[in-house]
Amino acid sequence: MYKFGIMGALLALAGNANASGFVLPANFTIPTTQDFAAQSRQSACDAFNARVELINKYIVDNDLAGDNIQVSKNLCRYISMSEGQIENSGLEYRYINDVPIGLPLGRLTISETIDITREFELVMLSQAGTTRYLFYVDGDVVLRNQSFTALFGPLRNVSGSSLSAALNSDKVLENVFHDSSIQVGAYEATDSATVCGRQDFLSPFGIILVDDSFPECIPGGKDNSSFWVLDDFFPQTSNTNTSLTIENSTTVGFSVGGSAGIDSSGPAAGLDVSFSAEKSTSTSKEVTVMGVSTVKSPNDVGIKAELTLSAEAITAIEPFDNIDLSATDNILGSSAWRDLDISASATYREIVNTKNCKPKTTRKVGFYHLATVRRGAFDFDGDGSKARYDEEDSEFRTRSVLDNMVINTECIAGANNKLYRVFKPGILN
């Protein structure tokens, strides 16, 4: 899978004089930059909170503002949905190809086993007037086993490097992914049996099914629509048969400065705390026939990305069958047939004000990831710009996996009545 991580940049702490409080002195040394390895998103908040500890120690050691005036460690919080991966192993796809290669008559039954894995992570950044939610899902769908059976009995059962796909002379491409999708989003989470005002959003398994067209699904409710912004997301739309944009990392910058008054209160102890988040990307040529088309959901609650094969690219390929894994990768790209990346991310920004943040009140926010994986033998007709996918003559199966995580947040008033929405720890996080 294309894992995307966080790199952090810590800005120097600085201060301005204030007669009623204290400033961090010039000799209060903290490294000006700190880089964190990719796939270590927790490091950004670990580094920030390590600096918070230094600031708080300086406050206490120098008796500047009393023990009760501290910078909160809740301004930067990393939350993981689970320890390790969420796994759905051994999922079976069984379908029939009526026109198999090498079998002039009969039907070929194909059974395949795949594994789907996901990891959920959230980084919540809180500053006066703004809260950012950086939601990440690393996931992939991996082909593990294939078995082929004709009318007269089993043909072969393969795994590992013997896995393969095939394209026959009628342009039926089998053992591939097509018309799959990824959906990520945020929603208003409640303790009631309904979600977004509808009972049927709860599946029999207790998983939340979100219809993101409902305004009530916006965290904070429909009145919060203008204050809830989707700043960035992944994957982005890419052209088929050319290149795919991959998110490598997110740079989180933070600075602490200003001065704190003796009577300052709130999570920042009167200091100016600010965060920034910027994404860096690279381009990969690995994807040769798989393309991505991404659409933003209504109300800035998320995205839906369609993962489809290019009919024009496939109809230009010469027929092939039972070739080795690397040769199949060279023709199709691994993501088209054996290793589908279902990673996604969304960066949200909430404008915090008196309309959506009343001090000492709490609010639950949910985040979800839905992967719909379609696999089988797909028929493509025509060629060039007239090439198209024929669903009626295709044989495929579809499976979906849906997961969600819910966090509790709290509204807090700081110095000068500045408002913060911060993470509120609970029993599970």
Secondary structure, DSSP 8 states (H G I E B T S, - for coil): ----EEEEEE---B----TTEEE--TT----S-----TT-THHHHHHHHHHHHHHHHHHHHTTSS-TT----GGGEEEEESSSS-EEEEEEEEEEEESS-TT-SSS-EEEEEEEEEEEEEEEEEEEETTEEEEEEEEEEEEEEEEEEEEETTEEEEEEEGGG---EE-TT-EEEEEE-SEEEEEEEEEE-SSS-BTTBGGGB-TTS-B---TTSGGGSTT-GGGGGGEEEEEEES--B-TTT-EEEEEEEEEEEEEESEEETT--STTTT-EEEEEEEEEEEEE---SSEEEEEEE-GGGSEEEEEEEE-HHHHHTS--B-S--HHHHHHHH-GGGTTEEE--EEEEEEEE--TTT--TT-EEEEEEEEEEEEEEEEEEEES-GGG-EEEEEEEEEEEEEEEEEEEEEEEEEE-GGG-EEEEE---S--
